Amino acid sequence: MTDTEETAGEAVPEDGSLLQVRNLTKYFYEQDTLLDRLFGEEPVAVRAVDGLDFDIERGETLGLVGESGCGKSTAGETLLRLQQPTDGVVRFDGQNVYELASADLDRFRRNAQIVFQDPFSSLDPRMTIGETVKQPLDVHDWPLSDGEVDTEASVTTDGIDPDVVSVSIADDVDKIVPPEDGTVTVQVEVSENSEEGRADDRRADDRRADDRRADDRRADDRRVDTDGDVRASVQEDLFIEVAANGDAVDVTVTIDRSDDELRRERVEWLLDRVGLSEDQFDRYPHEFSGGQRQRVGIARALALDPEFVVLDEPTSALDVSVQAQILNLLNELQAEFGLTYLLISHDLSVIRHICDRVAVMYLGEIVEIAPSEEIFTQPQHPYTEALLESVPRVDTDERDRDIETLSGDVPSPRDPPSGCRFRTRCPVVIPPESVDVDQVSYRTVLSVRDRIRDRDIDVEGARELVGQEASVGNVDERVTERILERLFDVELPEPHRERVKDAVEAVVDDDWERAESELSAYRSICEVVSPELHPEADHPAACHRRKQPSEVRTAVENADVSLDETNT
Ligand SMILES: Nc1ncnc2c1ncn2[C@@H]1O[C@H](COP(=O)(O)OP(=O)(O)OP(=O)(O)O)[C@@H](O)[C@H]1O
């Protein structure tokens, strides 16, 4: 059975990972309206996410890093099923999330949440922050009671014959007490009531008259009720009533609050847990700072007690001084609630602060994935090396690294470069064996060649300029020289300058095909074969200079170009 044929109900994780992503692909189609089709326009695919493979272990934080526009947010949203994938499978706890329906889908939606980048626009200004955090609880009808769950009492007695005690537990206590193996067990203690207990009981009665919900609690954090000589207690968030009738003792345990009251209690607890205060429940977002608003966003994401949270640039809209506080909070919450995170960020210093492993993304693809420290100390992909240039150095070894910085913009995902997508900006493109050339000259020749391919050389403009000059001699030769001057400003060594000159002469002759063939010998394996992540490598990098899967090596061998081993 293939991944796509898999049934939603199957819960068979391949290993212990919480999340398994296989070939996750998301294309957006432009020029795809009815009108476009009427006018004969072809749909254009924006390849935002193009075949991602990774796992996230339980309790782990995986970082997804890359420049703006490389597809990080689309990946995060697609794996949460906020966007429909074009292809691929995401298994959460062994289940294919794209095939989930009804109750399974609801469970996934509760279990997998997102914190958005911008705490200013992600909160509704008309809702109080309490309402904002409470909204997912309302939408999912929290707290949930499962009719299949059994309830039972575990009764301990002191001075009371256990045989005379009868305990009734409300069916819906699983809204508060989590079941284990399909059963909720409530610990009930029944004992003789002491003088001290009676006094407490009278005080509790007085308080109950004022506010039963909030104050009916004793110092030992248990709910207590007494009747005559009998005292019964249960965990503090449940309500207990005891009735001593002759020799019989009847104990009833209920929840005693409406769902709405329970939701409010949870929101107050969450606000407190993220460093805000329950008193702020009725305040509006505009009364809060950016950091506080992001705390609200985090409380909201945690409202339904998820296992997995996508953190999409959670600190990039915040002042640097506040960023560390939010990252520390996320760390604490992860430890407290056993959360698993996917942290999306363009900022490697944020990634370093919090991630166990890092996946580096470029133009819709993962180009390197490894434990966080290895990414920072032994980057394998030239793109990762270039990204690291923007991060302040931590130790001397790293300070001494000698790496060229990243130039230019990320190419359009509408028409990504062939082969290695990074090769148009890569400082270490591999030349063919037959071409002995330094990297700067090689990249210069390639850029001339690409302009010839794109017919992007203005011969007429050069002719006009030459026509205005008062020089003598062959016009075409002067036009060629003029174009060469404009195309590059480095001194190209021979024979490369001569070859480029021949190509430009062909352009001036208006023979673009001959021009292309003059430079065809410069074709790099990087533009012919796509490098891949080796599935068995500990630290895979999608670069021809690194260990490649056998199918890539075969494609390289079969290609018309071969790797120059001296450059690897
Ligand atoms: N709805 C859409 N329609 C068409 N193209 C889209 C759509 N959403 C995103 N894209 C394109 O997909 C590519 C990836 O965008 P995405 O927002 O996922 O990148 P990113 O790495 O998260 O960048 P940023 O940090 O700037 O959000 C971009 O080129 C973007 O323009």
The ligand as an SDF file (V2000), in Angstrom:
LIG
                    3D

 31 33  0  0  0  0  0  0  0  0999 V2000
   -1.1930   32.1440   -1.7450 N   0  0  0  0  0  0  0  0  0  0  0  0
   -0.0990   32.2220   -2.4880 C   0  0  0  0  0  0  0  0  0  0  0  0
   -0.1770   32.3520   -3.8340 N   0  0  0  0  0  0  0  0  0  0  0  0
    0.9330   32.4140   -4.5980 C   0  0  0  0  0  0  0  0  0  0  0  0
    2.1870   32.3730   -4.0960 N   0  0  0  0  0  0  0  0  0  0  0  0
    2.3180   32.2770   -2.7620 C   0  0  0  0  0  0  0  0  0  0  0  0
    1.1960   32.1980   -1.8840 C   0  0  0  0  0  0  0  0  0  0  0  0
    1.6560   32.0980   -0.6090 N   0  0  0  0  0  0  0  0  0  0  0  0
    2.9970   32.1140   -0.6860 C   0  0  0  0  0  0  0  0  0  0  0  0
    3.3910   32.2180   -1.9740 N   0  0  0  0  0  0  0  0  0  0  0  0
    4.7720   32.2370   -2.4630 C   0  0  0  0  0  0  0  0  0  0  0  0
    5.4070   31.0600   -2.0050 O   0  0  0  0  0  0  0  0  0  0  0  0
    6.7580   31.3270   -1.6780 C   0  0  0  0  0  0  0  0  0  0  0  0
    7.0190   30.8820   -0.2620 C   0  0  0  0  0  0  0  0  0  0  0  0
    6.3250   31.7570    0.6310 O   0  0  0  0  0  0  0  0  0  0  0  0
    6.3940   31.5860    2.2140 P   0  0  0  0  0  0  0  0  0  0  0  0
    5.6110   32.6930    2.8490 O   0  0  0  0  0  0  0  0  0  0  0  0
    6.0270   30.1940    2.5680 O   0  0  0  0  0  0  0  0  0  0  0  0
    7.9460   31.7910    2.4900 O   0  0  0  0  0  0  0  0  0  0  0  0
    8.6790   32.0770    3.8750 P   0  0  0  0  0  0  0  0  0  0  0  0
    9.9860   31.3930    3.8140 O   0  0  0  0  0  0  0  0  0  0  0  0
    7.7700   31.7160    5.0000 O   0  0  0  0  0  0  0  0  0  0  0  0
    8.9040   33.6260    3.8060 O   0  0  0  0  0  0  0  0  0  0  0  0
    8.4420   34.7500    4.8320 P   0  0  0  0  0  0  0  0  0  0  0  0
    9.2840   34.5630    6.0250 O   0  0  0  0  0  0  0  0  0  0  0  0
    8.7160   36.0210    4.0920 O   0  0  0  0  0  0  0  0  0  0  0  0
    6.9720   34.5010    5.0660 O   0  0  0  0  0  0  0  0  0  0  0  0
    6.9650   32.8320   -1.9020 C   0  0  0  0  0  0  0  0  0  0  0  0
    7.5350   33.0100   -3.1660 O   0  0  0  0  0  0  0  0  0  0  0  0
    5.5670   33.3810   -1.8790 C   0  0  0  0  0  0  0  0  0  0  0  0
    5.4810   34.5220   -2.6840 O   0  0  0  0  0  0  0  0  0  0  0  0
  1  2  1  0
  2  3  1  0
  2  7  2  0
  3  4  2  0
  4  5  1  0
  5  6  2  0
  6  7  1  0
  6 10  1  0
  7  8  1  0
  8  9  2  0
  9 10  1  0
 10 11  1  0
 11 12  1  0
 11 30  1  0
 12 13  1  0
 13 14  1  0
 13 28  1  0
 14 15  1  0
 15 16  1  0
 16 17  2  0
 16 18  1  0
 16 19  1  0
 19 20  1  0
 20 21  2  0
 20 22  1  0
 20 23  1  0
 23 24  1  0
 24 25  2  0
 24 26  1  0
 24 27  1  0
 28 29  1  0
 28 30  1  0
 30 31  1  0
M  END
$$$$
